C-alpha cells in the first residue's frame, strides 16, 4: 500500500539523505531549503541537528537548542548530552526512565525516538519498545523492528515490518527495515537484502551505511573479496564510521589475516568510540577470560 501522492514532501531529499547515512548532504540540503510552513521548518531542523549528532558535532546541538526551542527539537539536546558525555550516561538513562514513566507528550515522536535510541545504546531494547509502543509513526515502527531483532524476536519483527509495508512499502525506512530483517533471517533472504541495498545505492548514491549493509550480506554469503571492496569504499566515504571498522574486524578474522590487521582496526575503533557496544562486549569477554584463567590456574 502506498501513501497518497497528492501531498509533495518538501523534506524528501533531506529525509532520504539522513536515513541513508548521507549526513553532510542532509545538513547542506536543510540549510538551503526555505519552507513557508512553520511545522515543516521545525522538522527540517530536527533532521539537520540529528545529522550533526551522527557526525559527532555535539557542540552545535548543545549550543543551539535551548528551553525556548520548539518541543519537537528539545529532546535532541538530551541525546547530544548522552553521546557527548559517556561518564554521565547512567544519570541520563535514569532521568529518561523517570521522564518516560511519568507524564510525557506521546505525540512528540522525536522524544520517543531519542528515548529508544538511548535505551538501545545501553542494551535495553525492552525499554526502547516500551517508549515506542504508543506511536505508529513510521520511524518509530522502524526502530521497533531494530529493537525486536536485537532481542532475537524475528517473529515479532516480521509483524512490525508487515505494518511498515502496509503504511508505505516504498519508503526508505521501510526498505531499510526489510533489509535488516532479511539479514537477520539469513538463507535466501540474504540475497534479497543485498538487492535492497544495491537498489538504494543506485537511486540515492552510496554511503557508508548502505555499503556496510551490502558488506554484511557479502560476509554472510562468504563473498569476502566483495565485502572487503565494499568496506574499503565505506572507509573512504566516512573514515569515522564505527560500523565499518567493526565489519573490517570481523572480515579480517574470516579471511585469516594477520592479527595486527584486526588489532589496528580495533585500536582505531577504541580511539573513535571507547564505549561502542562491540568494544564494551569485547572488554567484558576479555575480563571473563582473565577471571577464568586465574580461577583454574595451577598453583606453583
Residue pairs with C-beta under 8 A, 6 or more apart in sequence:
1 165
1 166
1 167
1 168
1 169
2 168
2 169
2 170
3 167
3 168
9 15
10 33
10 35
10 37
10 40
11 33
11 40
11 43
11 44
11 47
13 29
14 26
14 29
14 30
14 33
14 44
14 47
14 48
15 47
15 172
16 22
16 172
16 204
17 23
17 25
17 26
17 29
17 51
17 204
18 26
18 47
18 50
18 51
18 54
19 172
19 173
19 176
20 172
20 176
20 200
20 204
20 205
20 207
20 209
20 210
21 54
21 207
21 208
21 209
21 210
21 238
21 241
22 204
22 205
22 207
23 51
23 52
23 54
23 55
24 51
24 55
26 47
26 48
26 51
27 48
27 51
27 52
27 55
30 44
30 45
30 47
30 48
30 51
31 48
33 44
35 41
35 44
42 70
42 72
42 73
43 72
45 70
45 73
46 72
46 73
46 76
46 110
49 60
49 61
49 64
49 65
49 73
49 76
50 76
52 58
52 60
52 61
53 61
53 76
53 79
53 80
53 83
55 240
56 83
56 240
58 80
58 81
58 83
58 84
59 84
61 76
61 77
61 79
61 80
62 77
62 80
62 81
62 84
65 73
65 74
65 76
65 77
65 80
67 74
69 77
71 105
71 108
72 108
72 110
73 110
75 108
75 110
75 111
75 113
75 114
75 115
76 110
76 114
78 92
78 95
78 96
78 114
78 118
79 114
79 117
79 118
81 88
81 92
82 88
82 89
82 92
82 93
82 118
82 121
85 92
86 274
86 275
89 122
89 275
92 118
93 118
93 119
93 122
93 124
96 115
96 118
96 119
97 127
99 115
100 115
100 127
100 130
100 131
104 111
105 111
106 112
106 134
106 135
109 135
109 137
109 139
109 140
112 131
112 132
112 134
112 135
112 137
112 140
113 132
113 139
113 140
113 143
115 127
115 128
115 131
116 128
116 129
116 131
116 132
116 140
116 143
116 147
117 128
117 143
119 125
119 127
119 128
119 131
120 128
120 143
120 146
120 147
120 150
121 277
123 277
125 147
125 148
125 150
125 151
126 147
126 151
128 143
128 147
129 144
129 147
129 148
132 140
132 141
132 143
132 144
132 147
133 144
135 141
136 163
136 167
138 164
138 167
138 168
138 171
138 173
138 174
139 173
141 160
141 163
141 164
141 167
141 177
142 164
142 173
142 174
142 176
142 177
144 157
144 160
145 157
145 160
145 161
145 164
145 177
145 180
145 181
146 177
146 180
148 154
148 156
148 157
148 160
149 157
149 180
149 181
149 184
154 181
154 184
154 185
157 181
157 184
158 181
160 177
161 174
161 177
161 178
161 181
164 171
164 173
164 174
164 177
164 178
165 174
165 178
167 174
168 174
172 200
172 204
175 196
175 199
175 200
176 196
176 200
176 213
178 192
178 193
178 196
179 192
179 193
179 196
179 197
179 213
180 193
181 189
182 189
182 190
182 192
182 193
182 196
183 189
183 190
183 193
183 213
183 216
183 217
183 220
186 220
190 217
190 220
190 221
191 217
191 221
193 213
193 216
193 217
194 214
194 217
194 218
196 213
197 210
197 211
197 213
197 214
197 217
198 214
200 210
201 210
201 211
201 214
204 210
206 233
206 237
207 237
207 238
208 234
208 235
208 237
208 238
208 241
208 243
208 244
209 241
209 243
211 230
211 231
211 233
211 234
211 237
211 244
212 230
212 231
212 234
212 241
212 243
212 244
212 247
214 230
215 226
215 227
215 228
215 230
215 231
215 234
215 247
215 251
216 227
216 247
218 224
218 226
218 227
218 230
219 227
219 247
219 250
219 251
219 254
224 251
224 254
224 255
227 247
227 251
228 251
228 255
231 244
231 247
231 248
231 251
234 241
234 244
235 241
235 244
235 248
238 244
240 272
242 269
242 272
242 273
242 276
242 278
245 265
245 266
245 268
245 269
245 272
246 269
246 276
246 278
248 262
248 265
249 262
249 265
249 266
249 269
249 278
252 261
252 262
252 265
253 262
266 279
266 282
269 276
269 278
269 279
270 279
273 279
